[in-house]
Amino acid sequence: MDSLKKLMAGRLAAPKPNRHLHSAEHLLADEIIKAFGEPKKFGMYLGIIKRVGVDNARRFFREVLENPGDDPRKLFMWKCRKPTPPAPQKKD
């Protein structure tokens, strides 16, 4: 009976979290690459998240998941682009 308990305890144990994901940026980048199916683009998404901020990147990702369109990866990249500075006003 004891061996059965040990066997079941090993199977019911929670999966170990990835020890390489140690910040909010890393966790979001991991979530994005899994959703988009691009495991080799972790560094690219991590850089984007660091540039736009975790809160904005999470908001953009949530918007993309709600309305995926044709290519959700392109939509996410478009939403994370650098904002264009306003055009200078002409003085009369």
C-alpha positions as CSV (number, residue, x, y, z in Angstrom):
1,M,0.0,0.0,0.0
2,D,2.9,2.4,0.7
3,S,4.3,1.9,-2.7
4,L,1.0,2.8,-4.3
5,K,0.9,6.0,-2.2
6,K,4.4,6.9,-3.4
7,L,3.5,6.2,-7.0
8,M,0.4,8.3,-6.9
9,A,2.1,11.1,-5.1
10,G,4.6,11.4,-7.9
11,R,1.9,11.6,-10.5
12,L,-0.3,14.1,-8.6
13,A,2.5,16.5,-7.9
14,A,2.2,19.9,-9.5
15,P,4.5,20.5,-12.5
16,K,7.7,22.4,-11.6
17,P,7.7,26.0,-12.8
18,N,10.4,27.0,-15.3
19,R,13.3,28.5,-13.3
20,H,14.4,30.6,-16.2
21,L,11.3,32.7,-16.2
22,H,12.0,35.0,-13.2
23,S,10.3,38.3,-14.1
24,A,7.0,39.5,-15.3
25,E,8.6,40.3,-18.7
26,H,9.9,36.7,-19.1
27,L,6.5,35.2,-18.1
28,L,4.6,37.4,-20.6
29,A,7.1,36.6,-23.4
30,D,6.8,32.9,-22.7
31,E,3.0,33.2,-22.8
32,I,3.1,35.0,-26.1
33,I,5.5,32.6,-27.8
34,K,3.3,29.7,-26.7
35,A,0.1,31.4,-28.0
36,F,1.7,32.3,-31.3
37,G,3.7,29.1,-31.7
38,E,7.0,30.8,-32.2
39,P,9.4,29.3,-29.6
40,K,12.6,30.6,-31.2
41,K,11.3,34.3,-31.0
42,F,11.5,34.6,-27.2
43,G,14.2,37.3,-27.3
44,M,12.4,39.4,-29.9
45,Y,9.2,39.4,-27.8
46,L,11.2,40.0,-24.6
47,G,12.7,43.1,-26.2
48,I,9.4,44.4,-27.4
49,I,7.9,43.9,-23.9
50,K,10.8,45.8,-22.3
51,R,10.4,48.6,-24.8
52,V,6.6,49.1,-24.5
53,G,6.3,48.0,-20.9
54,V,4.6,45.0,-19.3
55,D,1.2,46.6,-18.8
56,N,1.0,47.9,-22.4
57,A,2.2,44.6,-23.9
58,R,-0.2,42.6,-21.8
59,R,-3.1,44.9,-23.0
60,F,-2.0,44.6,-26.6
61,F,-1.7,40.8,-26.3
62,R,-5.2,40.6,-24.8
63,E,-6.7,42.8,-27.6
64,V,-5.0,40.5,-30.2
65,L,-6.4,37.4,-28.6
66,E,-9.9,38.9,-28.4
67,N,-9.9,39.9,-32.1
68,P,-7.2,37.8,-33.9
69,G,-7.9,38.8,-37.5
70,D,-5.8,37.2,-40.3
71,D,-2.5,37.1,-38.5
72,P,-2.4,37.9,-34.8
73,R,1.4,38.1,-34.7
74,K,1.4,41.0,-37.2
75,L,-1.4,42.7,-35.3
76,F,0.6,42.4,-32.1
77,M,3.7,43.8,-33.7
78,W,1.7,46.7,-35.2
79,K,0.2,47.6,-31.9
80,C,3.6,47.6,-30.2
81,R,5.3,49.8,-32.9
82,K,6.9,53.0,-31.8
83,P,4.4,55.9,-31.9
84,T,5.2,58.4,-34.6
85,P,5.9,61.9,-33.4
86,P,3.3,64.5,-34.2
87,A,3.8,66.5,-37.3
88,P,5.2,70.0,-36.6
89,Q,2.6,72.8,-36.7
90,K,3.0,75.3,-39.5
91,K,3.2,78.9,-38.2
92,D,1.4,81.6,-40.1
